[in-house]
Amino acid sequence: MRKAREDVRNIAIIAHVDHGKTTLVDELLKQSGTFRTNQVVQERVMDSGDIERERGITILSKNTSVHYGDIKINIIDTPGHADFGGEVERVLKMVNGVVLVVDAFEGPMPQTKFVLKKALDLDLPVVVCVNKVDRFEARPEEVVDEVLELFMDLDANENQLDSPFVFASARKGTSSLDPMKQHDTMKDLFETIISHVPAPEGDEEEPVQALISTIDYSEYVGRIGIGKIETGTLHINDDVFLLNIHNPEYKQRVKISKLYEFEGLQKVEVREAKYGSIVAISGIADISIGDTICSPIKPEALPFVQIEEPTLSINFSVNDGPFAGQEGKYVTSRHIRERLYKELNTDVSLRVEDTETTETFKVSGRGELHLSILIETMRREGYEFLVSKPEVLYREINGKKCEPMELVIIDVPDEFVGAVIEKLGSRKGEMTNMTPSTNGGYTRVEFSIPSRGLIGYKNELLTDTKGNGIMNTVFDGYQPYKGDIPTRAQGSLVAFESGDAVAYGLFNAQERGDLFISAGEKVYTGMIVGRNSRADDLDVNVCKRKQLTNMRSSSADEALKLTPPIVMSLEQSLEFISEDEYVEVTPTSIRMRKKVLDPSLRRKIRIHG
């Protein structure tokens, strides 16, 4: 007989990037007594990765749990960036309700719409938490109206439209049901979650079924499957079947060797777990996302979401430049291939394919950020390789060539609106909406634009708006091909010879454009050392020294004034390069270079094709 487990609640925290999900989880952990009173706890404790901490974003969904009275609340902190939407889609299968966090000033943003739609499609109850009400510019009442409009736009049913609103400041650890006053604790949020999110239902006596929604990986125990037990009870040493709904022929008999539940930030080993529990299972080598663990008595696979396909691809190649192998620890094609395929263990939105050559691998993901995080992670692990310019993945739909589209929302100071509209228009963007901001001085413009039109645009936006433009994007399906988009307006300054860059050579080169390197840096023939002020590429000799004569005084070079170089980040480099260029990635350096290093050979290719 099915009954509800009133001692458990399973929730996911969803929101647009930077609306305060992780800070909110921190506060729930603190106020539930997870940490000792004197324990030193770092900020955003859930963001465990170095890159997550540096960038202030969540990349992988994280599991934790808190106790409120006699009730255990399993919490999943999800990413806010559209590029990691695959993470959000999966974990929603594990929960019985969601807490939608919305910034009290910004209101609903593109990703808010994306994650909320996923939750509503699964018919999950929603608790809306209007966060950052302590901000000076907060406008909680207006934000409530905007959230309700969003619910209606997404065709929410009556129950969903009646979702409760809680007003909070995650930073201060306060919450209330009244936007005008705050209580000193998160009690109102806790109680709203318990009263509004239903307890998981199931039957203890039925054959066990558990759906794996996330894969963790440990060097010691290999793959760890994380998922929710839908019905029955799972014990250590149980003989079970592994099935997958997307592959009806797949059937494997396995044994449960280790079983864990989440307590605070720790995985605690347990002997058994019953329906409604979120568990981690280790010891099954081939376990993957979407698998069902079930009893041999009733081998039935549970339904699972079909993960959306990648939209962007990059080629990873072995570094064959003059500096190859000097800075990296793992440099061979075998190393790179093993590492890329290992990433598939945990990232379900990623695709890796071998190409015609053994030196190159095609890697496809959900966006530039998704792929650049992988590149940055590998770089820090000691890998050295080349990456090509990102390319969008086209599809043929009803006999027509179609391309991925993005919904773009840009908040921009009023005086720069014209420049933004002009630029996005030239990149095949169509403006769908334009609204002046309530606090004045800013305008919000919305565009529908091909994904390829956004490659390389972020830098231009910051230049055009003097660093004040804020851009958010979300995937918006496929549409027929929109035609050619003009490539970058500026060419590259390419080093003509190898050696050390010197002030005299750089001084002459900087007249031609902006430099990326400073004096004393090692360069090689074909390496990109700057950005030309004109559209074509230009070979420059940055190693050129001034010829010495016996007529010069020692102070003759003092007049050389060098402009500080532009230090290009990984994302900026990926955005800058054109089709005939690579980004060379090593643990210590990020360089750009031509695919063909020899200048005379490049000239021949340019002339003869």
Buried (B, 14 or more C-beta within 10 A) or exposed (E): EEEBBEEBBBBBBBBBBBBBBBBBBBBBBBBBEBBEEEEEEEEBBBBBBEBBEEBEBBBBBBBBBBBBEEBBBBBBBBBBBBBBBBBBBBBBBBBBBBBBBBBBBBBBBBBBBBBBBBBBEEEBBBBBBBBBBBBEEBBBEEBBEBBBEBBEEBEBEEEBEEBBBBBBBBBEBBBBBEBEEBBEBBBBBBBBBBEBBBBBBBBBEBBBBBBBBBBBEEEEEBBBBBBBBBBBBBBBEBEBBBBBBEEEEBEBEBEBEBBBBBBBBEBEEBEEBBBBBBBBBBBBEEBBBBBBBBBEEEBEBBEBBEBEBBBBBBBBBBBEBBBBEBBBEBBBBEBBBEBBEEBEBBBBBBBBEEEEEEBBBBBBBBBBBBBBBBBBBBBEEBBBBBBBBBBBBBEEEEEEEBBBBBBBBBBBBEEBBEBBBEBBBEBBBEBEEEEEEEEEEBBBBBBBBBBBBBBBBBBBBBEBBEEBBBBBBBBBEBBEBBEEBEEBEBBBBBBBBBBEBBBBBBBBBBEBBBBBBEBEBBBBBBBBBBBBBEEEBBBBBBBBEBEEEEEEEEEEEEEBEEEEBEEBEBBBBBBBBBEBBBBBBBBEBBBBBBBBBEBEEBEEEEEEE
